[in-house]
Amino acid sequence: METFTGIPTAASGFYAELEDNNNRDWWLAHKDTYDDAVRRPLEALLDGLAPVFGPAKLFRPYRDVRFSPDKSPYKTAQGAFVSNHEGVGFYLQVSADGLLVGGGFHSSSPAQLARFRTAVDAHASGGALARIVETLSGSGFSVDGQELKTVPRGFPKDHPRGELLKHKTLSASMHLGQPEWMDTAHAKDEVARHWEQLRPLVDWTIRYAAP
């Protein structure tokens, strides 16, 4: 296991260049930069966070272009997901814009969605979620996810938590950019701090809507 010393600023530079050179020849010529500035630092960071948040999955850098009109072969960001329950957990991303942290759930199976709506409808659990979302918004997180245009059938159109009922998935994220601590070992503490802010949302989902 490598000791985490920070995410090099070269990581963002790598993705800025990749956006303009998304082809195999450029990737192969700069694969060492990806390994040294992106993959290995993130693996070390995630290993260091695992005792508190759980094991992480570092996503593959290659795009699935089989059914996409965009045939660019490489993702222009490196993402990682920490999850102890299917579709629910914490997210981290490095791109040309720097760091992004997030958390919530992205799985919208019919059974999970039904549990989610039942919990949002209930006064106690739904009220708890509304307060969590309000706190995250007030702390600078962007709350988003897949949404219906209207409150789903079976619920009053003027439901007090109608906006939450519209959600098929629910997550919160924050763009951190390229802060001074990004390329230092302190980045581990900062990511952990933001994930702890997101923990109430993750825990709520695990309790009421996880498979």
C-alpha positions in Angstrom: 0.0 0.0 0.0 1.4 3.4 -1.0 1.4 6.3 1.5 -1.0 9.0 0.4 0.8 12.4 -0.1 -1.8 14.3 -2.1 -3.4 14.4 -5.5 -0.9 16.2 -7.8 -2.0 19.2 -9.7 -0.8 17.4 -12.7 -4.0 15.3 -12.5 -6.2 18.2 -13.5 -3.7 19.2 -16.2 -3.8 15.6 -17.5 -7.6 15.8 -18.0 -7.5 19.3 -19.5 -5.2 18.0 -22.2 -7.2 14.8 -22.6 -10.3 16.8 -23.4 -8.4 18.1 -26.5 -6.6 14.9 -27.3 -9.1 12.1 -26.7 -7.4 9.4 -28.8 -5.4 6.3 -28.2 -2.1 7.6 -29.4 -2.2 10.5 -26.9 -3.3 8.3 -24.1 -0.6 5.8 -24.6 2.0 8.6 -24.8 0.7 10.0 -21.4 -0.3 6.8 -19.6 2.6 7.2 -17.1 1.1 10.6 -16.1 -2.3 9.0 -15.6 -0.7 6.3 -13.4 1.5 8.7 -11.4 -0.9 11.7 -11.0 -4.3 10.1 -11.0 -4.6 6.3 -10.5 -2.0 5.6 -7.8 -2.7 8.8 -5.7 -6.5 8.0 -5.7 -5.9 4.4 -4.8 -3.7 5.5 -1.9 -6.4 8.0 -0.8 -9.2 5.5 -1.0 -7.2 2.9 0.9 -6.6 5.4 3.7 -10.4 6.3 3.9 -11.5 2.6 3.7 -11.4 1.9 7.5 -14.0 4.7 8.1 -16.1 4.6 4.9 -15.5 1.2 3.4 -13.8 -0.2 0.3 -14.0 1.8 -2.9 -14.3 1.0 -6.6 -12.1 3.1 -8.9 -13.9 3.3 -12.2 -12.3 2.2 -15.4 -10.9 5.2 -17.5 -12.4 3.7 -20.7 -15.7 4.8 -22.1 -18.3 2.3 -23.3 -18.8 3.6 -26.9 -20.9 0.7 -28.2 -24.2 2.5 -28.2 -22.9 6.1 -28.1 -22.6 8.5 -31.0 -19.5 9.9 -29.2 -16.7 7.5 -29.9 -14.1 9.3 -27.7 -12.4 6.3 -26.1 -11.5 7.8 -22.7 -13.5 9.4 -19.8 -12.5 13.0 -19.1 -12.7 12.4 -15.4 -11.7 9.7 -12.9 -14.4 8.7 -10.6 -14.6 6.4 -7.5 -17.5 5.1 -5.5 -17.5 3.8 -2.0 -20.5 1.6 -1.3 -21.6 -1.0 1.2 -25.1 -1.2 -0.2 -26.0 -1.4 -3.9 -26.2 2.0 -5.5 -25.7 3.9 -2.2 -22.5 5.5 -1.0 -19.9 8.2 -1.4 -18.4 9.6 -4.6 -15.1 11.2 -5.5 -14.0 12.6 -8.9 -11.0 14.2 -10.4 -11.2 16.2 -13.6 -9.8 19.2 -15.4 -12.0 21.3 -12.9 -10.3 19.7 -9.9 -12.1 17.7 -7.2 -15.7 16.9 -6.7 -17.2 15.0 -3.7 -20.7 13.5 -3.5 -23.0 11.0 -1.9 -26.4 9.5 -2.0 -28.0 6.9 -4.2 -28.2 6.4 -7.9 -30.0 3.0 -8.2 -33.6 3.3 -9.1 -34.9 -0.2 -9.1 -38.7 -0.4 -8.8 -38.5 -1.9 -5.3 -36.0 0.7 -4.1 -38.0 3.5 -5.6 -41.2 2.3 -3.9 -39.4 2.2 -0.5 -37.9 5.6 -1.0 -41.3 7.2 -1.8 -43.0 5.4 1.1 -40.3 6.9 3.4 -40.6 10.3 2.0 -44.3 10.2 2.4 -44.1 9.3 6.1 -44.1 12.2 8.4 -41.1 11.2 10.5 -38.7 9.7 7.9 -39.8 12.2 5.2 -39.3 15.1 7.6 -35.9 13.8 8.5 -34.8 13.7 4.9 -36.2 17.2 4.2 -34.0 18.5 7.1 -31.0 16.6 5.8 -31.4 18.1 2.3 -31.9 21.6 3.7 -28.7 21.3 5.8 -26.7 20.1 2.8 -28.0 22.9 0.6 -27.2 25.4 3.3 -23.7 24.0 3.5 -23.0 24.6 -0.2 -23.9 21.2 -1.7 -25.9 20.9 -4.9 -28.8 18.5 -4.4 -29.8 16.7 -7.6 -30.7 13.3 -9.2 -33.2 12.0 -11.7 -36.5 13.6 -11.3 -40.1 13.3 -12.6 -41.7 16.5 -13.8 -44.6 16.1 -11.5 -45.4 14.4 -8.2 -45.9 10.7 -8.9 -49.3 9.1 -9.0 -50.8 8.1 -5.7 -49.6 11.2 -3.8 -51.3 14.6 -3.4 -50.1 17.2 -5.8 -49.6 19.6 -2.9 -47.7 17.1 -0.8 -45.4 18.9 1.7 -42.5 17.0 0.3 -43.6 16.9 -3.3 -40.2 18.0 -4.6 -38.5 15.1 -2.9 -41.2 12.6 -4.1 -40.3 13.6 -7.7 -36.8 12.1 -7.2 -36.0 8.7 -8.7 -32.5 9.1 -7.5 -31.1 11.5 -4.9 -27.6 12.7 -4.4 -25.7 15.8 -3.2 -22.3 17.0 -4.5 -19.8 19.8 -4.2 -17.2 21.0 -6.6 -14.1 21.8 -4.6 -11.9 22.9 -7.5 -8.2 22.8 -6.9 -7.7 23.9 -3.3 -4.3 24.5 -1.9 -4.5 21.2 0.1 -5.3 19.1 -3.0 -1.6 18.0 -3.5 -0.9 17.5 0.2 -1.6 14.6 2.6 -4.3 16.9 4.2 -6.5 16.1 1.2 -7.5 12.9 2.9 -8.9 14.8 5.9 -10.7 17.2 3.7 -12.4 14.5 1.6 -13.3 12.7 4.8 -14.8 15.9 6.3 -17.0 16.5 3.3 -18.1 12.8 3.2 -19.0 13.1 6.8 -21.3 16.0 5.9 -22.9 13.6 3.4 -23.2 10.7 5.8 -26.7 11.6 7.0 -28.1 11.4 3.5 -26.3 8.1 2.8 -27.4 6.6 6.2 -31.0 7.7 5.6 -31.0 6.0 2.2 -29.5 2.8 3.7 -32.1 2.7 6.5 -35.2 3.5 4.4 -34.5 2.7 0.7 -31.5 0.4 0.2 -32.0 -3.1 -1.2 
